[in-house]
Amino acid sequence: NKNILISSDSLKKLVENYQSKEVVSDFEKGINFYDVKKYKMEDIVLYPLYDERSYSKESLEILERSIRSNGFMFPLFLFEFEGKKCVINGVKRYLVAKALKSETVNGVVINGKVEDINNYIINNMLTNNDNGLVLAYAYDVLMKRFNLKEKDIRELTKLSDGQINNTLRLLNLSKEVKKLVVNGKLSYAKARLLV
């Protein structure tokens, strides 16, 4: 048996990389899927941290083909916010259901504090490797609507000030360049250079 030594810096980075995944999985473990019900699409909106313009038509078309063949496999996660049922997980499924003009979707309503929901959504975005504009929009809303400071977002995401600032700067790109980022034709790293 050989002892494998891991430096404290490497271990710290490893823990940080997996911390957000734990937030998401711990949150989802508490969901009771027996409470899945049908909800009218007209009664559902996206949670404020999401902007449907940040999702590529191509990725939605792939999901749409799958849904046309197999149906909706998972319910939407919904949260009551400001008197509305808001999608907090399943944004792409919601957008496809909207495009297909579905009248109802399966969903499960999640209870919790707004801070916990925001934490879950941001960590889920990071776990899913959503494009930089998805995150930039969410960070901007956290600051403007939920009164968070950049240091609060840093604590929430475990990212550096530089990473958060660079992501937020993507909002300054032109519409044309944003479209390239959303469609995956321009990487986050290259988009940052253009800001």
ABEGO torsion letter per residue (X at the ends): XBBBBBBAAAAAAAAAAAAAAAAAAAAAAABBAAABBBBBAAABBBBAABBAAABBAAAAAAAAAAAAAAEBABBBBBBBBGGBBBBABGAAAAAAAAAAGBABBBBBBBBEBAAAAAAAAAAAAAAAGBBAAAAAAAAAAAAAAAGBBAAAAAAAAGBBAAAAAAAAAAAABBAAAAAAAAAGABBAAAAAAAX
